[in-house]
Amino acid sequence: MVLCTIKGQRDVNLPTTINILHSNMKKIILLGAALICTLTSFAQGPRVYRSEFLTYDKREDATADRRSETARYSDFKPERIAIAGGEIRYVQKVELDGTMNDYNLFFHLENVGMAYTLFVNNEPIAEIEDPYTPADFLLSPYLRQGVNEVMLGVRQSRTPQLQENLFQLDFKEFENSYFFAQRRLSVRDFDLQLVPDTTRQYAKLKLDVIVANDFNFEETIQVGFDIYDPKGKLKEYSVNEMQVAGRSIDTLSFNPDIYHAYDFRWGDGKTPLYDVMIYIKRNGMLWEYIPLKVGFGKTEYRNGKFYRFDEVLHIQKREHFNATPDREQTYKEIEQAKLRGYNTLCPDYPQPKWFYDMCDKAGMFVIDCANINSPTNSSNRAIGGTPANDPKLVDEYLQRVKSMYYRSRNHSCVIAFSLGGESGNGYNMYKAYEWIKSVEKRRPVFYVGAEGEWNTDMTEL
């Protein structure tokens, strides 16, 4: 074991270290990242599509979101180094210890403000044209022992037609961008619901925990959870052991009954939330904690109407509602919308995670929306006449819809998904609709530009 000192923390025993060096070369210690690994089924190249979450070393830090107390976390605070070929370039150095072979290093990036190219050691590994949607990357396959450079080339988007007339407010540059490391045998995603049982007498917790093993050989891991009701009473807990084959993923499902849940209905202005904690153990040692919140309820869409607890839910929507850089002001605006009779917010593009957390807390519904808005020539159905019917852009459309869906799907506030604003219709929107319907079985998908075609579940909201 290597004894390391984390700035601002007490001494902790860590098996390995990773150093993030800022422009002044001041070192911040993190846990190490694997030098060679593959994130099976979760990435196209370095891009990772999954729920946005962090892991914490201790339960109390997870509950309080104390990231500074988590050894494997560090903010992204790059140095601006140059303007080259129309790109503004930012760099941060990442130093990997030679013993780092048990960890994956992830990079979460948001509030860049423009499109960008991501470089590792001067090699471009990702091109991101969407300037608004946060993104996650697995860096480990591109890193080497010693000092590495993670660089952004910030530039104009090559697909500006996909966000016509949309302007994100000026957030602090790179706010909430960070590195963090997970063990190569760890939780990679989850699916969380707390819904009425078929008899409508109690609740069913539906928790699927996806575990990935990036080692070459079978590993044993214990995955546990507990759930507390909104008054702080422990309702259920469980720890299960599973064997995960090398270079593979597996899913562990928990489906306990949660009694007296009808005392804590969530939604349409009601705000009680259950606390769920996922944690993992190996060889008797707790590894990581993932804190979640979930509201009890189920929103269904059938026969042209939304239903909540089998009663018609009358949607009163506030359109074009986007987060401001001031979190306190954003929450006040959400509360004000409730007072004015709105129960559903419709943003123009994916929002920061804390926005969905606020809507969960406020009991406000959300129809989430991909960053696709290209109204010019939207009625032109010729191939290439509108971006929606230009097959060369299909991958970009799918990336934007995937990144919207996976980030927000586990939030209780999200009751439907929108493929974008009015942007015409065609091949790319057909493919986007087909993809999201292949993974989303319970919530409707809405597209205002379908104009009577088959790629929308709702004709109007």
C-alpha positions as CSV (number, residue, x, y, z in Angstrom):
1,M,0.0,0.0,0.0
2,V,1.2,3.5,-0.8
3,L,0.5,6.2,1.8
4,C,-0.6,9.4,0.1
5,T,-1.6,12.8,1.3
6,I,-4.6,14.4,-0.4
7,K,-4.6,18.2,-0.2
8,G,-7.3,19.3,2.2
9,Q,-7.8,15.8,3.5
10,R,-6.4,13.5,6.2
11,D,-4.0,10.8,5.2
12,V,-5.6,7.8,3.5
13,N,-4.3,4.5,2.4
14,L,-4.5,4.1,-1.3
15,P,-3.3,1.2,-3.5
16,T,-2.1,3.6,-6.2
17,T,-2.2,7.3,-7.2
18,I,-2.8,9.5,-10.1
19,N,-1.6,13.1,-10.2
20,I,-3.5,15.9,-12.0
21,L,-1.1,18.8,-12.6
22,H,-2.5,22.3,-13.3
23,S,-0.6,25.0,-15.2
24,N,1.4,25.9,-12.0
25,M,2.4,22.2,-11.8
26,K,0.7,21.9,-8.4
27,K,-0.2,18.2,-7.9
28,I,-3.6,17.0,-6.8
29,I,-3.6,13.2,-6.0
30,L,-6.3,11.0,-7.4
31,L,-6.6,7.2,-7.7
32,G,-5.0,5.7,-10.8
33,A,-6.4,4.9,-14.1
34,A,-6.0,1.7,-16.1
35,L,-3.4,2.0,-18.9
36,I,-5.1,-0.4,-21.2
37,C,-8.8,-1.2,-20.9
38,T,-12.0,-1.4,-22.8
39,L,-15.4,-0.2,-21.7
40,T,-17.5,-2.9,-23.3
41,S,-20.8,-1.8,-24.8
42,F,-20.7,1.7,-23.2
43,A,-18.6,3.7,-25.5
44,Q,-18.1,4.5,-29.2
45,G,-14.4,5.3,-29.1
46,P,-13.8,7.4,-25.9
47,R,-17.4,8.8,-25.7
48,V,-19.4,7.2,-22.9
49,Y,-23.2,7.2,-22.8
50,R,-24.5,6.6,-19.3
51,S,-26.3,8.2,-16.3
52,E,-24.3,11.1,-15.0
53,F,-23.0,10.1,-11.6
54,L,-20.0,10.2,-9.3
55,T,-18.7,7.6,-6.8
56,Y,-17.6,8.4,-3.3
57,D,-15.2,6.7,-0.9
58,K,-17.4,7.1,2.2
59,R,-21.2,7.1,2.7
60,E,-21.2,10.4,4.6
61,D,-19.4,12.1,1.7
62,A,-21.8,10.6,-0.8
63,T,-24.8,11.9,1.1
64,A,-23.3,15.4,1.4
65,D,-21.7,15.4,-2.1
66,R,-18.3,16.2,-0.6
67,R,-16.2,15.7,-3.7
68,S,-13.1,17.2,-2.1
69,E,-13.1,14.2,0.3
70,T,-13.0,11.8,-2.6
71,A,-9.5,10.7,-3.4
72,R,-10.2,9.8,-7.0
73,Y,-11.8,13.1,-8.0
74,S,-10.3,16.4,-9.4
75,D,-11.7,19.4,-11.1
76,F,-10.7,20.2,-14.6
77,K,-8.9,23.5,-14.5
78,P,-6.8,23.8,-17.6
79,E,-4.3,26.4,-18.8
80,R,-5.2,28.3,-21.9
81,I,-2.1,27.9,-24.1
82,A,-2.7,29.0,-27.6
83,I,-5.0,30.0,-30.5
84,A,-4.2,27.8,-33.5
85,G,-6.2,27.4,-36.7
86,G,-9.3,29.0,-35.3
87,E,-9.2,26.9,-32.1
88,I,-8.6,28.1,-28.6
89,R,-6.5,25.5,-26.9
90,Y,-6.6,24.5,-23.2
91,V,-4.4,21.8,-21.6
92,Q,-4.1,20.0,-18.3
93,K,-1.4,17.5,-17.4
94,V,-2.2,14.1,-16.0
95,E,0.6,12.1,-14.4
96,L,0.1,8.3,-14.1
97,D,2.1,6.3,-11.6
98,G,3.6,3.0,-13.0
99,T,1.5,0.9,-10.6
100,M,-1.8,2.2,-12.0
101,N,-3.4,-0.9,-13.6
102,D,-6.6,-1.3,-11.6
103,Y,-8.5,1.8,-12.5
104,N,-10.3,3.6,-15.3
105,L,-10.0,7.3,-15.7
106,F,-13.2,9.1,-16.8
107,F,-13.5,12.8,-17.9
108,H,-16.7,14.7,-17.5
109,L,-16.9,17.9,-19.6
110,E,-19.5,20.6,-19.7
111,N,-19.9,24.4,-20.1
112,V,-17.3,24.5,-22.9
113,G,-19.6,27.0,-24.7
114,M,-18.5,25.8,-28.2
115,A,-17.8,22.7,-30.1
116,Y,-14.4,21.1,-29.4
117,T,-11.8,18.5,-30.3
118,L,-10.4,16.4,-27.4
119,F,-6.8,15.5,-27.7
120,V,-4.7,13.1,-25.5
121,N,-1.0,13.5,-26.0
122,N,-1.5,15.6,-29.1
123,E,-3.7,12.8,-30.7
124,P,-7.3,13.7,-31.5
125,I,-9.6,11.2,-29.9
126,A,-13.1,12.8,-30.1
127,E,-14.8,15.5,-32.1
128,I,-17.9,17.0,-30.4
129,E,-20.1,19.3,-32.4
130,D,-22.8,19.8,-29.8
131,P,-21.8,22.9,-27.7
132,Y,-24.5,22.5,-25.0
133,T,-24.8,18.9,-23.9
134,P,-22.4,17.6,-21.2
135,A,-20.3,14.7,-22.3
136,D,-18.3,11.8,-20.6
137,F,-15.2,10.2,-21.9
138,L,-13.1,7.1,-21.0
139,L,-9.5,8.3,-21.3
140,S,-7.6,5.2,-20.0
141,P,-6.9,3.5,-23.4
142,Y,-5.2,6.7,-24.6
143,L,-2.9,7.3,-21.6
144,R,0.6,6.1,-20.8
145,Q,2.8,5.9,-17.8
146,G,4.3,9.3,-16.8
147,V,3.0,12.7,-17.7
148,N,0.1,13.0,-20.2
149,E,-1.5,16.0,-21.8
150,V,-5.3,16.3,-22.0
151,M,-6.1,19.2,-24.4
152,L,-9.2,20.8,-25.8
153,G,-9.3,22.6,-29.1
154,V,-12.4,24.8,-28.7
155,R,-13.9,25.9,-32.0
156,Q,-17.0,26.7,-34.0
157,S,-19.4,23.8,-34.5
158,R,-19.3,22.2,-37.9
159,T,-23.1,21.6,-37.6
160,P,-24.4,25.0,-36.5
161,Q,-27.6,24.3,-38.4
162,L,-28.6,21.9,-35.6
163,Q,-28.9,24.6,-33.0
164,E,-30.3,27.5,-34.9
165,N,-31.6,30.4,-32.7
166,L,-30.6,28.6,-29.5
167,F,-28.3,30.5,-27.1
168,Q,-27.1,29.0,-23.9
169,L,-26.6,31.5,-21.1
170,D,-23.0,32.2,-20.1
171,F,-22.0,29.7,-17.5
172,K,-18.6,29.8,-15.9
173,E,-16.2,28.2,-18.3
174,F,-15.7,24.4,-17.6
175,E,-17.9,24.6,-14.5
176,N,-18.5,21.1,-13.1
177,S,-15.9,19.5,-15.4
178,Y,-13.8,17.0,-13.7
179,F,-11.7,13.8,-13.8
180,F,-12.5,10.8,-11.6
181,A,-11.3,7.2,-11.5
182,Q,-13.3,4.0,-11.0
183,R,-11.9,0.5,-10.4
184,R,-12.0,-1.7,-13.5
185,L,-14.5,-3.9,-11.7
186,S,-17.3,-1.5,-10.8
187,V,-20.8,-0.1,-11.3
188,R,-21.0,1.4,-14.8
189,D,-24.7,2.3,-14.9
190,F,-28.1,1.6,-13.4
191,D,-31.8,1.9,-14.0
192,L,-34.0,3.1,-11.1
193,Q,-37.7,3.2,-10.7
194,L,-40.1,3.2,-7.7
195,V,-43.5,2.4,-9.1
196,P,-46.9,1.0,-7.9
197,D,-47.3,-2.7,-7.8
198,T,-50.0,-4.4,-10.0
199,T,-52.5,-4.4,-7.1
200,R,-51.9,-0.7,-6.4
201,Q,-51.3,-1.4,-2.7
202,Y,-47.6,-0.8,-2.3
203,A,-44.5,0.1,-4.3
204,K,-42.0,-2.0,-6.2
205,L,-38.4,-0.8,-6.3
206,K,-36.9,-1.7,-9.7
207,L,-33.2,-1.3,-9.5
208,D,-30.9,-2.8,-12.2
209,V,-27.2,-2.3,-11.4
210,I,-24.9,-2.8,-14.4
211,V,-21.4,-4.1,-13.4
212,A,-18.5,-4.1,-15.8
213,N,-15.3,-6.1,-15.4
214,D,-12.5,-4.8,-17.6
215,F,-10.0,-7.3,-16.3
216,N,-9.1,-10.3,-18.5
217,F,-10.3,-12.9,-16.0
218,E,-13.5,-13.6,-13.9
219,E,-13.9,-11.5,-10.8
220,T,-16.2,-11.8,-7.8
221,I,-18.0,-8.7,-6.5
222,Q,-20.7,-7.9,-4.0
223,V,-23.3,-5.3,-4.9
224,G,-25.5,-3.8,-2.3
225,F,-28.2,-1.1,-1.9
226,D,-30.4,0.4,0.8
227,I,-33.4,2.6,0.6
228,Y,-34.8,5.1,3.1
229,D,-38.2,6.7,2.9
230,P,-38.6,10.5,3.0
231,K,-38.8,10.5,6.8
232,G,-35.5,8.7,7.1
233,K,-36.8,5.2,7.9
234,L,-34.9,2.3,6.4
235,K,-37.3,0.3,4.2
236,E,-35.1,-2.3,2.5
237,Y,-31.5,-3.4,2.0
238,S,-29.6,-6.2,0.3
239,V,-26.1,-7.3,-0.7
240,N,-25.7,-9.9,-3.4
241,E,-22.5,-11.6,-4.7
242,M,-21.9,-12.1,-8.4
243,Q,-19.2,-13.4,-10.6
244,V,-18.5,-11.3,-13.7
245,A,-16.6,-12.9,-16.6
246,G,-13.5,-11.1,-17.8
247,R,-14.0,-8.3,-20.4
248,S,-17.8,-8.4,-19.9
249,I,-20.7,-6.7,-18.3
250,D,-23.5,-8.2,-16.2
251,T,-26.7,-6.9,-14.5
252,L,-27.9,-7.5,-11.0
253,S,-31.6,-6.8,-10.4
254,F,-33.2,-5.9,-7.1
255,N,-37.0,-5.9,-6.9
256,P,-38.1,-5.5,-3.3
257,D,-41.6,-4.5,-2.1
258,I,-41.7,-1.1,-0.4
259,Y,-44.7,-0.8,1.9
260,H,-46.6,2.4,2.9
261,A,-45.3,4.1,-0.2
262,Y,-48.7,5.7,-0.9
263,D,-48.1,8.0,2.0
264,F,-45.3,9.5,-0.1
265,R,-46.6,10.0,-3.6
266,W,-44.3,12.2,-5.7
267,G,-45.1,14.6,-8.5
268,D,-47.5,17.3,-9.6
269,G,-46.2,19.6,-6.9
270,K,-45.6,16.9,-4.3
271,T,-42.0,16.5,-3.3
272,P,-41.2,13.5,-1.1
273,L,-38.1,11.6,-2.3
274,Y,-36.6,8.3,-1.2
275,D,-32.8,8.0,-0.7
276,V,-31.2,5.1,-2.4
277,M,-27.5,4.2,-2.0
278,I,-25.7,1.7,-4.2
279,Y,-22.4,0.4,-2.9
280,I,-20.0,-2.4,-3.9
281,K,-17.7,-4.6,-1.8
282,R,-14.8,-6.9,-2.8
283,N,-13.0,-9.2,-0.3
284,G,-15.1,-7.7,2.5
285,M,-14.0,-4.1,1.7
286,L,-16.4,-1.4,0.7
287,W,-15.2,0.3,-2.5
288,E,-17.6,3.0,-3.6
289,Y,-20.9,4.6,-2.9
290,I,-23.3,6.0,-5.4
291,P,-26.1,8.2,-3.9
292,L,-29.5,8.5,-5.7
293,K,-32.9,9.9,-5.1
294,V,-36.2,8.6,-6.5
295,G,-39.8,9.6,-6.2
296,F,-42.7,7.1,-5.9
297,G,-45.0,7.2,-8.9
298,K,-45.6,6.1,-12.5
299,T,-46.5,8.3,-15.4
300,E,-48.2,6.5,-18.3
301,Y,-49.3,7.7,-21.7
302,R,-52.1,6.0,-23.4
303,N,-55.1,6.9,-25.6
304,G,-53.6,10.4,-26.1
305,K,-53.5,11.2,-22.4
306,F,-51.0,11.2,-19.5
307,Y,-52.0,9.2,-16.4
308,R,-50.5,9.5,-12.9
309,F,-51.6,6.8,-10.4
310,D,-54.3,5.8,-13.0
311,E,-55.8,9.3,-13.0
312,V,-55.6,11.7,-15.9
313,L,-52.6,14.1,-15.6
314,H,-53.4,17.5,-17.1
315,I,-50.2,18.8,-18.5
316,Q,-49.6,22.6,-18.0
317,K,-46.3,23.2,-19.7
318,R,-43.8,26.0,-19.5
319,E,-41.9,26.0,-22.8
320,H,-38.3,27.2,-23.4
321,F,-37.4,26.9,-19.7
322,N,-33.7,26.6,-19.4
323,A,-31.4,26.7,-16.4
324,T,-29.6,30.0,-15.6
325,P,-26.0,30.0,-14.3
326,D,-27.4,31.0,-10.8
327,R,-28.6,27.8,-9.2
328,E,-30.6,29.6,-6.5
329,Q,-32.3,31.8,-9.1
330,T,-33.1,28.8,-11.2
331,Y,-34.8,27.1,-8.3
332,K,-36.8,30.2,-7.5
333,E,-38.0,30.3,-11.1
334,I,-39.0,26.6,-10.9
335,E,-41.0,27.4,-7.7
336,Q,-42.6,30.5,-9.3
337,A,-43.6,28.4,-12.3
338,K,-45.4,26.0,-9.9
339,L,-47.2,29.0,-8.2
340,R,-48.4,30.1,-11.7
341,G,-50.0,26.7,-12.3
342,Y,-47.4,25.0,-14.5
343,N,-46.5,21.4,-13.7
344,T,-44.2,20.6,-16.6
345,L,-41.1,22.3,-17.9
346,C,-39.9,21.9,-21.5
347,P,-36.2,22.9,-21.9
348,D,-34.7,23.6,-25.4
349,Y,-31.7,21.3,-24.9
350,P,-30.2,19.0,-22.2
351,Q,-29.7,20.8,-18.9
352,P,-27.0,20.4,-16.1
353,K,-27.6,17.5,-13.8
354,W,-28.5,19.9,-10.9
355,F,-31.5,21.2,-12.9
356,Y,-33.1,17.7,-13.0
357,D,-32.2,17.3,-9.3
358,M,-34.1,20.5,-8.6
359,C,-37.1,19.4,-10.5
360,D,-37.0,16.1,-8.6
361,K,-36.9,18.1,-5.4
362,A,-39.7,20.5,-6.5
363,G,-42.1,17.8,-7.8
364,M,-42.0,19.4,-11.3
365,F,-42.3,17.2,-14.4
366,V,-39.9,17.6,-17.3
367,I,-40.1,16.7,-21.0
368,D,-36.4,16.4,-21.8
369,C,-35.2,17.6,-25.2
370,A,-32.2,16.8,-27.4
371,N,-30.1,19.7,-28.7
372,I,-31.6,19.6,-32.2
373,N,-33.2,22.8,-33.6
374,S,-33.0,23.5,-37.3
375,P,-36.2,25.2,-38.5
376,T,-34.8,26.6,-41.8
377,N,-36.3,24.7,-44.8
378,S,-38.0,22.3,-42.4
379,S,-40.7,21.6,-44.9
380,N,-38.3,20.5,-47.6
381,R,-38.4,16.7,-47.8
382,A,-35.8,16.3,-50.5
383,I,-32.7,14.3,-49.5
384,G,-30.4,16.9,-48.0
385,G,-33.1,19.6,-48.2
386,T,-33.2,19.8,-44.5
387,P,-30.7,18.4,-41.9
388,A,-33.3,16.0,-40.7
389,N,-33.2,14.3,-44.1
390,D,-29.5,14.4,-44.7
391,P,-28.1,10.9,-44.1
392,K,-24.6,12.2,-43.7
393,L,-25.7,13.7,-40.3
394,V,-27.4,10.6,-38.9
395,D,-24.5,9.8,-36.5
396,E,-24.7,13.4,-35.1
397,Y,-28.4,13.1,-34.6
398,L,-28.0,9.8,-32.8
399,Q,-25.2,11.1,-30.6
400,R,-27.4,14.1,-29.5
401,V,-30.4,11.9,-28.7
402,K,-28.3,9.3,-26.9
403,S,-26.5,11.8,-24.7
404,M,-29.9,13.5,-23.8
405,Y,-31.5,10.2,-22.9
406,Y,-28.9,8.4,-20.8
407,R,-28.1,11.5,-18.7
408,S,-31.7,12.1,-17.5
409,R,-33.5,8.8,-17.8
410,N,-33.2,8.0,-14.0
411,H,-34.7,11.2,-12.8
412,S,-38.2,10.9,-11.5
413,C,-39.1,14.3,-13.0
414,V,-38.6,13.1,-16.6
415,I,-42.0,11.9,-18.0
416,A,-41.2,12.1,-21.7
417,F,-38.5,12.8,-24.2
418,S,-38.5,15.1,-27.2
419,L,-36.3,14.5,-30.3
420,G,-35.8,18.3,-30.6
421,G,-37.5,21.5,-31.6
422,E,-39.2,22.1,-35.0
423,S,-36.6,20.7,-37.4
424,G,-38.4,19.1,-40.2
425,N,-38.6,15.3,-40.7
426,G,-36.8,12.6,-42.5
427,Y,-34.3,9.8,-42.3
428,N,-32.3,11.1,-39.3
429,M,-35.4,11.7,-37.2
430,Y,-36.8,8.3,-38.1
431,K,-33.5,6.7,-36.9
432,A,-33.5,8.8,-33.7
433,Y,-37.0,7.7,-32.9
434,E,-36.3,4.1,-33.6
435,W,-33.3,4.1,-31.4
436,I,-34.9,5.7,-28.4
437,K,-37.9,3.5,-28.6
438,S,-35.6,0.4,-28.6
439,V,-34.3,1.4,-25.2
440,E,-37.2,3.3,-23.6
441,K,-40.2,1.1,-22.9
442,R,-42.3,3.2,-20.5
443,R,-42.2,6.9,-21.4
444,P,-43.5,8.5,-24.6
445,V,-41.3,10.1,-27.2
446,F,-42.5,13.4,-28.7
447,Y,-41.5,15.2,-31.9
448,V,-43.2,18.4,-32.9
449,G,-41.9,18.2,-36.4
450,A,-43.4,14.7,-37.2
451,E,-46.4,16.4,-38.7
452,G,-48.6,13.3,-38.7
453,E,-45.9,10.8,-39.5
454,W,-45.2,7.7,-37.4
455,N,-42.1,8.9,-35.4
456,T,-43.9,10.5,-32.5
457,D,-46.1,9.0,-29.8
458,M,-48.0,12.3,-29.3
459,T,-49.6,14.5,-31.9
460,E,-49.5,17.5,-29.4
461,L,-48.8,18.3,-25.8
